[in-house]
Amino acid sequence: MSTKLSLLSAAITTILCHGVTNAQAEDLINLIPGLYGGDGITMSKTQTLPDGRVIDHFEDFQVEPCSPADVLCALNEEISSEMEPVPVSPSPGGFTYRFDPETGTYVQTSKKLGLLVSERPQTLGKGKFSLIFGYTFFEYDSFEGKDLDNLVVRFDHRDIPSIDVPDENDWIEVNLDMNMKVQTLTLGGTYGLTDKLDITAIIPYVDVDMDVTAYATYYDFDAETNPVDRYLYDESRADTASGDASGLGDIILGAKYYWIDQDMYDVAAALRVKFDTGDEDNFLGTGDTRIRPMIIATRELSEIVTAHINAGFEYNTDSDKDNRWLYSFGLDSGDSKFTAAFDILGRHDIDGDGIGDDKIDAGIGVKWSPVDNFILAGNMLFPLNRDEGLRSDVITTLSLEYRN
């Protein structure tokens, strides 16, 4: 027992002590807004008007920072808010137990290997623990239903007060091709304080690789929608930016109390707290602390099929605008060697900004116990409403769990 705890302690220390590494001095959060110098697309030249006045065309085409039209700012904010810990459920796999004082032995309280992205009410049992090592991989594919390999951003000409300049009706469209790959290694542990109460910790280590390419096309108002091949003066038509970062993500601590234990249904209350330990400027974390109380329930439909539901509210301690309702429900079926689960997961952002406020995903996965005390699991998440915010076409998670 002491050897196992020492190994766990060493692994946690290694993760906590490994700082953020970045391939470039520039933070990843600045890559997209920093395109074309970060000040829009400039046409630094002078123009003589019919009345003889000479004007300077410095910083002509730009998007007002963080305005409704600023797709770059909205995309950046969405990336940051989505960098939550990976979908590895802290709910223990394998069998769960409670101590029966009448017989002086532990009594089994579950028949299946547990869920994958949702939680189940049962607790491990006093003095028992579970360790899980997870790996998740995904890349972002779309934003508001538009593919990230061809995202169009419009830059309008800045207004020049008191002067009627024909070029003010022109605009530039920039085609963005963004690639962002995220890999996460997760170390999680659950310990049974009592037969009814579990405590959990999830520590993620995140690696982000990001690159973006932009190509600008000038549109002359007089030519309507026909592109005019004009020279961009101070700016090149194309611009690129890339970088990568890795380090500690947002740590989660949680507790679950097995509230109602009945033959046909079970209910638990849980609390999870996500801390802002990940570097927000490099998309390793969300940059805020979130508290999530939840109700967890299951209902036996047959000897091998169980329905489950999770419902909760997530409170953002740093911003009232980022509070949300969360839910998941589904079915799981199996036995002590093999379990399959299907989930629908969703969230509703309260007072959201209209981007990604109602995301719904479907999850499917399996758990397999080749030998006692070890469980292998695999899960995939798919978006059901791809037009909601920043989305990945598939999020893949693999995990290995050990429990005593």
N, C-alpha and C positions, 0 to 999 in steps of 0.2 A: 504494500500500500504506500509506504513512504517513498519507495523508488518511483512509483507511478506519479505521485504528486510532485516529486523533484523534477521529473522530466517535463511535466506540465508547466511548472514554474519557470524552467529554463526556456521553454518555447515562448511563453508569454513575455518574458524579459527580452528575448531576442526581437520580438515584434515591436514592443514598446520602445526599445532603445534604437531601433532603426529609423532614422529621420527621413525626411522627404529628400529625394534626389531628383534633380531636374536637368535635362539635357541642355537647356538654355537658361540664361539669366532671367529671361522674361517669363512671367507666370503664364500658365495656359489660359487663364481667364482673359488675358490681353491679346491673344492671338487673332481672334476674329475682329474685335473693334479696332485693332491696330493695323488692319489692311489699308493700303494706300496712305500710310503715314498716320492713320487715325484721325485725319481731319477732312475726310471726304476726298473726292477726286478734284485735284486742282488744275486750273487752266491758266497758269500764271503768264499772262500776256497783257498788252495794252490794246485798247480799241478806241478809235476816233469816231465819235458820234457825228451825225449830220450837222449839228450846231457847233462843231469844232471842239467840244469837250473831249478830254482823254480820260478813260477809266481803266482801272487795273482789274483783271479777272482773277484775283487770288482767292482760293478756296471757293470755287464756283458751285460745284455739285456736292451736296452733302445731305445726310439724313439728320434731322434734329435729334440729338441724343435722347434715347429712351422715350421717344414719342410713339404713338400708335403705329406709325409707319416704319419705325426702326426695327426691322426684322433681326438685325444683328444683335441688338441689345436684348430683345425678347428671347432669341435663341440662346444667348449666353446665360440669361437668368434661368431659363428652363433646364439647361444642362446642370447648373449648380444645384437647383432644387431637387433634381432627380437622383443625385449621387448618394443614395441611401445604402445602408448595408444590404448585402446580397440576400436573395430569397431562400435562406436556410432556416427552417423552423427550429426553434429551441425546444419544441415539444419532444420529449424523449422517445426514441424508437424502442423496439423490442417490447418485452413484457414489463408491465408495471405491477407493483405489489403494495399491500398494506399489511400491517402486523395484526394478527388475530390473537388477543390476549387469552381467549378461552382454550385455544390449542397450543399457544406458545410458538406458532410458526407464521411465516409470511403467506398471505393468500393472494393469488393472482387476480389482478383487476382488469386485465386486457387480454385479448386473444390474437390481436394482429400486431404488425410491426410499426404502427403509427403513421402519421401524416407527413407530408413533405413541405408544403408551404403554408398550410394552416396549422393550427394547434388543436390538441385534444385535451379534454379535462383531466384525465388521469395523471397522477403524479408518480414519481419513481418509487417512493417508499423511504422511510427514515434510514439515513446512513448510506443510501445507494447513490451512485453517480454515473453520469454519461458524458462521454467526450465525442465531439464531432469535428472532423476536418473536411472542409468544403472547398470546392473550386468552381467559380462561376465565370463564364465568358459571354460577352455580347458586344455588338457594335451598333451605334445608332444609325437608323436607316431613313427616317422621315421626320419632318417637322410640320405639324398642322396638315398632314396628308400629302405633303410635297416631298419628293425624294431629295435627300441631302446631297446627292451627286449632281443635282441640277436645280439648285434653289436660286430663284431670281430675286434680286433686291434692286429697287428703283431709287436712284439719287436724283432729286430735282435741283434745278438751278436756284441758288440763293437769291433772295429778294434784294434788289439794290434800290433803296429809298429815293424817291423824288426823281428817278431817272428811268425812262422807258427804254430798256435794252431788249432788242429782239431775241437775244439768246436766253432770256429768262423763261421762255416757253419750251426750251429744249430740255432733254433729260438724258441720263445715262443709266443703262441697265447692266448690272453686274451678275454674272452667272457664277454661283459658288459651288464648289465640289468639296464637301467636308467628309473626312474620314476620322472616326473616333472609336478606338477599340479599348475596352475596359476588361481587365482580368482581376479577379479578387480571390485571395486565399483567406479562408475563415477558420478560426479556432473558436469553438464553442464548448461550453461546459455547463452541465446541470447537476445540482446536488440536492438530495432530499433532506431538508432540515427536520421535517416530521413526516408522518404518513400522508398528511394533507397539504404540506407546503414545500414547494420547490423554489430554489433560486437559480438564476441563469446568468451567464456572461457570454457575450459574443464579441470577438475581437477580429476585425477585418484588416487585411493588408491589401492595398489597392495599387494597381499599375494602370496608368492611362497613357495611351499613345494617340496623338492627335495631329492631323495636318489638314490644311485648307488651301485650296487654289481658287483664285478669282480671275475672271476675264471680263473686261468692260467693253460695251458697245455704245457708241454715241448715237442718239436719236434726235434728228432735227425736226422741230415742230412743223416747219413748212413742208417737210416731206412726209408728214403724218407718221405712219408707223414704219416707214422704210428706213432702215439704218443708213446713216451717212458716215462714210469711212473718213472720219476726221482725226487729226493728230491730237493726242491728249496733252501735249506740251510737257509740263513737269512730271506727269505720271506715265508709267508704262501701262499698256492695256492689261497686262497680266501681273498678278502679285501672288506670292505664296508665303505661308507661315507654317511652321511645324514645331513640335516639341513633345516631350514625354516627362512624366513625373511618377513617382511611386513613394509609398509610405503608409503610415497608419491611417486607417479610415475612422469612421464614427463608431465608437464603442457603444454597445447596448448592455444594460443591466436590467434584469427583470425578476419578477416573482409571480408565482401562480398558486392559488388556493383551491383545492378540490372541495367544492362547496356542497354539491348534492350527488350522492352515490346511490343510484337505483338500478334495478335489474334491467330496465329497458332504456333508460336515459341517464345522462350524467351532465353536470354543469360545474363550471369553474369560473372564478374571477381572476383576472391577471392584470399586472401593471408592468409596462416596459418604459424605460427611459433611454433615449438616444442622446449621447453627449456630442458636443462639437469638437471632437478630438482630431478630425481630419482637416487637412489644409484646404479651405474653401477656394483659395485663389488658384489652386492646381487641380480642382475638381476631385479631390480625394474625400471630401465631405460636404455637407450642406451648409456649414457655418452657423448652425443654430442647435439649441437643445429642445427636444420634443418629448412630451409625456403622453403615454397612450394607455388609458384604462380600457379593459376589454371584458366581454362576456363570451365564454366558450361553452358550446353545448354539442352533445352527440345523441343520436337516437338509433337504437338497434332495429334494423328492418328485418333482418334474418340472422342466422348463425354466421354468415360470412359477409353480409352487407351492412354498412353503417352510414347514416347520414350525419353530416357535421356542419356547424355554422359558427363563425366568429363575427362579432360586431364590436366596434369600438370607436372612440373619439380621440383624435390626436391634437394635442394643444401645443402650439409653438410658443415657447416662453419669450422669444425675441421679436415676434411679429404676430399681431392679431389677424392679419390678412392671410396667414398660411395655416389656419386651423382647418381640419378636415374630418369627415366621417369616413370610416373604413369598414369593409365587410368582405367576407368570403363564405362560400358554401359549396357543398359538393358531396360526393360519395366515395367511400373506400371499401375495398373488398379484398379478402385474402385470409391467410392463416399465419402460423408461426414461422413459416419459411419464406413466403412470398406475399406481398401486398401491393395492390395498385390503387391509385387515387386519382380522382378528377375534381378540379376546383374551378370555380368562377370567383375572381377577385376584383374588387372595385373600390373606388374612392370618390368622394365628392368634396371639392374644395369650397369652403364657406367664404363668401366675399372674394372669390378668385378674380383673376384678371381676364378671364375668357380664353385662356390658353391652357389646355390640359386639365380643365377643372373636373372632368368626369371620365376618368380612365377605367376601362374594363378589360381584364385579361382572362385567358383560359389557361389552366395549368394541367399537365398530365405527367404522371411519374410512377416509378416503381421502386419498391424496396425488396432486397433479397438478403437473407441470412444464410451464407454458405456454411458457417460454423457457429457454434454457440458464442454469444457475447459480441459478435461482429456483424455489422449490417452495411451493405453497399446500397447506394441509392442514386437515382438519376431522375431529373425533372426538367421539363421544358415549359416555358411560358410564351404565349402568343397573344398579340393584341387583338381584341375584338372590335375596337373602334380606332383604327389607325390614324384617323384625322384629328385625334385629340392630343395636341402637344407634341413633345419629343418622344419618338417611339423606336423600339428595336423589333425587328421582325421575329426574332426568337432569342430568348435568354436561356442558356443551358447551364445547369448546375449538376455537379457530381459530388458525392460525399461518401466518407467512410466514418462509421460510428462504432465506438466501443462503449460497452456498459458492463458494470459489475453485477 
